[in-house]
Each structure stands twice: as structure tokens, then as C-alpha cells.
Amino acid sequence: MSANELPDEPWDSDVAHLLQQSMTHVRQLFLSGDVSPVAVTRAALDRIESNERLGAFAQVDRDGALKAAAASEDRYRRSVSRGPLDGITISVKDIIAAEGLQWEAGSAVLSGQRAAHDAAAVATLRREGAVIVGKTALDEFALTTTGPVLNPVSEDLTAGGSSCGSAVAVRTGMSFADLATDTGGSVRIPAHCCHVTGLKPTRSLLPLDGVLPLAHSLDHLGIITRTVEDSAVVLGGLLTGGSPVDVRSIPAPTDLRIGVPTNLRFHGTRAEGEYWRSVQALESLGMRRVDVTLPDLDVVADVHQAILRTEMRGYHAGRFGRSENRYGPGLHEFIWGQPTVTAGQYLQAQRVRAELAGAVSKQLGTCAVLALPTLLVDIPSAGQYEIDLDGMPTFATSAMVRLTALFDHTGHPAVTVPLNTGSHNAFDSIQLVAGYFDDAFLLAFGQFCQQLLQDAR
């Protein structure tokens, strides 16, 4: 399958084509009465069914979705719409609770478990009128980045992880957005691999109530959409029920400085070329490049492993015991098959983590945003579990989270933005990072860049 080619559409194309449009455009059609939420929801459900082989969904809630869509349609008919998310189809990563639906986190350990209540963020989406179409697939307990689903952009490449089903669902129009999680890069990495937008907001901005933990001090709730504009719509709905971020808040390009690291070390020629092409595209808009220095990524990797393993082991031992016969081999080995991290090592990792946060904030004081790659390696092949880093075989997940994990530790907001959605050069993207709670500016900046570059083409 070629880069940007999507599966065949056996349904009514007059409605189906809207599954690739922006939420704002579709909502305007709802408001005008030209299109109904039920028709769009049916098209999304049909698309899920016809693309079952991709493996994006762990469970589809057809009856619940159609009931919610009918209620939304009635509100539009009576001119009492709840806001920008009313009638919009959204999927939820199966590590987040949605009442009545499975809550298995991709693991046999939780086989058959259903959520008694909505997670706080899911409850907000429902109050805003969103149509929850189902639960998306993920790596077991969101640990790895290799992904158990097929990448619709290029099936010979991984879809990324752990929010692999989330990115595939959004990429193919099965949902307009997906509510997911990011602990080491699990929103931004599959967004890059599937060429969609992945937002990890400032830590604690979105509530984690009703989300199964991977590592409690690193977990973030995140959003995957096709465009930055749509991410702004969803974040606005989750926070206030208000309007999306206004791109007019962005200064003229010549007043913007982008921080570009001088100490990046790539381990893939394609990844390096894609990144510098994206930086040059931003500079072509008149933005000024500022050299910055990121923390030592070897230090970040050591801190990440120490905190992740300690917090995972504590959670799983307390809730499940060892469960040797039910964990997948990769998860079991990561939790139980490695030496225990001592209390002193864990506390030292947390101290270093605070230093990393300070170092990133200092660099952000010199520029509007950091402009970074998402991956320092080429996107791995589907099923590839090792990557060669300068002659050393390395677990693919460790190689892929090498840069993204930094911002789960520091808590800064970060978004992966595809910059050429209409091009066959399918993987040009940029990871943008801003200061704490500057999420609105980050999204406005990303939307500004995305729109201007598309207009230029």
C-alpha cells in the first residue's frame, strides 16, 4: 500500500469523505443540518468493520455509539448543541475506563474486565456530546512501542506504540480523535509512524482518574488527531468545554525563535534527513533558528529505566502478584526478569529527573519552542524488536523513546506535528515542545506551522 493510500470505501462516499475532514468542518455541517451525526457515525462504524484486519480496535461499541449519535442529532435539531465535540466520533485507548466497555489494557491478566465507571476525561467527553465508538488496541499495559496492529500508511513499517490502535484509527478515519496515554512517547511515536498529530499536554493538565498506570509519576493523558487544529478542539473540550485555540495569537513568523539542538545524535539517515527538512521548512516561513543544548540522552535513558521498572514492579506486584502464566513474555521479563532497582537508585533517579526539568526550562527561555525530531532512528519494520545503535543491538522500544521520554520526565507539553500531509514524503514531521502550561500557545504554534506550510504547497 502506498504512502497516503487509504483502504477502499464501500459505503456512501458523500458521507464517508467527511471522515477525513476537520472536526470544525463536520460540526458546521451538523449545525446547518446538511449532515447528521448518525450518518457520520454509521460511516465511521462501517469503516471500522471493513478495516478489521488492521487490528486497530479491541472492542467496538456500535449500539452505544449509535445511541449517542441519535441523542446528538436530536440536540442539533433543537438547536441545543453542547459544543464543538457534539456528535464527533472519538475512540479511547483500552487502558482508559469507559463505562460498560472492556478495560483489559491489552493483557490476559485483565481478560474479561469491564469498567464500572468512566474515567474522568471520558466522562467529560460524553458530557460534551462526543460519540465514543470503542476501545483501541495497545501493547500490553502500554509498555512497548512496536505495536500489535498494521500501519495503514506502509504495512511493512511498525505503527508505533503503545497507542498503535489509536493512531491507526485516526489515520484511517475510524475516529476523528483518540484519547490515549504517553509515558515515554506512546502518543507521539505512533503519531509520527502513522503521520498524524500526537499531543502530550503538560503533566497533570488532564486527569488520570480511571487510567491504569504504566508508571504513575510519568503517565500523561494525551490526544491523537489528524491535525493540530483538531487536537486544539479536543483539548478545549476536555479543559473547559470551550472553543479551540485561536491561531491569531501567534506573532509574525519573523518574531518567532525555534530552538534547534546542537547535540542530537541520529541513528538513522532517513530520520536525520526528515528532521532537517522539517527545520528548513520552518525557517522558510521566516522563523529564526536558535542553537540549544539538550540534556545527555544516555542519562535520560538510565533515569527512565530506573523509574519505569520500579513503579511498574510496585503496581503489578501489589495488584496481580507475579502472574507468570498470564503476562506476555516481554512484559514479564521487563518487570520480573531484571535486577531490582534499590530505593537509593530510585530516589537518585528522581533527583536527576528534577535537574533534567530545570535544564529543559532553561533552554526554553531562549526561544518560543524547541523544534525536535520525534525519533532519532528510522521507523522500524513491522515486528522488528531490535535496532542497531552504532553497532550495539538495542531493544527497539529503548531506541524509539530515546528523545520522547525526556519530556515525560520533565512534564513539558510536546506535540508531534506532520508537516506534509498531502505529500508522498510521508514521514516529515516535527516535535514541538513549550514551557509549562503553555499548551494553548504550543497548539497555536503547531497549527500555524502546519497550515502555512500546506498553503505554501
C-alpha positions, 0 to 999 in steps of 0.5 A: 500500500502506498504512502497516503493510500487509504483502504477502499470505501464501500459505503456512501462516499458523500458521507464517508469523505467527511471522515477525513475532514476537520472536526470544525468542518463536520460540526458546521455541517451538523449545525446547518443540518446538511449532515447528521451525526448518525450518518457520520457515525454509521460511516465511521462504524462501517469503516471500522468493520471493513478495516478489521484486519488492521487490528486497530480496535479491541472492542467496538461499541456500535449500539452505544455509539449509535445511541449517542449519535441519535441523542446528538442529532436530536440536540442539533435539531433543537438547536441545543448543541453542547459544543464543538465535540457534539456528535464527533466520533472519538475512540479511547485507548483500552487502558482508559475506563469507559463505562460498560466497555472492556478495560483489559489494557491489552493483557490476559491478566485483565481478560474479561474486565469491564469498567464500572465507571468512566474515567474522568476525561471520558466522562467529560467527553460524553458530557460534551456530546462526543460519540465514543465508538470503542476501545483501541488496541495497545501493547500490553499495559502500554509498555512497548512501542512496536505495536500489535496492529498494521500501519495503514500508511506502509504495512511493512513499517511498525505503527508505533506504540503503545497507542498503535490502535489509536493512531491507526484509527485516526489515520484511517478515519475510524475516529476523528480523535483518540484519547490515549496515554504517553509515558515515554512517547506512546502518543507521539511515536505512533503519531509520527509512524502513522503521520498524524498529530500526537499531543502530550499536554503538560503533566497533570493538565488532564486527569488520570482518574480511571487510567491504569498506570504504566508508571504513575509519576510519568503517565500523561493523558494525551490526544491523537488527531489528524491535525493540530487544529483538531487536537486544539478542539479536543483539548478545549473540550476536555479543559473547559468545554470551550472553543479551540485555540485561536491561531491569531495569537501567534506573532509574525513568523519573523518574531518567532525563535525555534530552538534547534539542538546542537547535540542530537545524535541520529541513528538513522539517515532517513530520520536525520534527513526528515528532521532537517527538512522539517527545520528548513521548512520552518525557517522558510516561513521566516522563523529564526533558528536558535542553537540549544543544548539538550540534556545527555540522552544516555542519562535520560535513558538510565533515569527512565529505566530506573523509574519505569521498572520500579513503579511498574514492579510496585503496581503489578506486584501489589495488584496481580502478584507475579502472574507468570502464566498470564503476562506476555513474555516481554512484559514479564521479563521487563518487570520480573526478569531484571535486577531490582532497582534499590530505593537509593537508585530510585530516589537518585533517579528522581533527583536527576529527573528534577535537574533534567526539568530545570535544564529543559526550562532553561533552554526554553527561555531562549526561544518560543519552542524547541523544534525536535525530531520525534525519533532519532532512528528510522521507523522500524519494520513491522515486528522488528524488536531490535535496532542497531545503535552504532553497532550495539543491538538495542531493544527497539522500544529503548531506541524509539523513546530515546528523545520522547521520554525526556519530556515525560520526565520533565512534564513539558507539553510536546506535540508531534506535528506532520508537516506534509500531509498531502505529500508522498514524503510521508514521514516529515514531521516535527516535535514541538515542545513549550514551557509549562502550561503553555499548551494553548500557545504550543497548539497555536504554534503547531497549527500555524506551522502546519497550515502555512506550510500546506498553503505554501504547497 
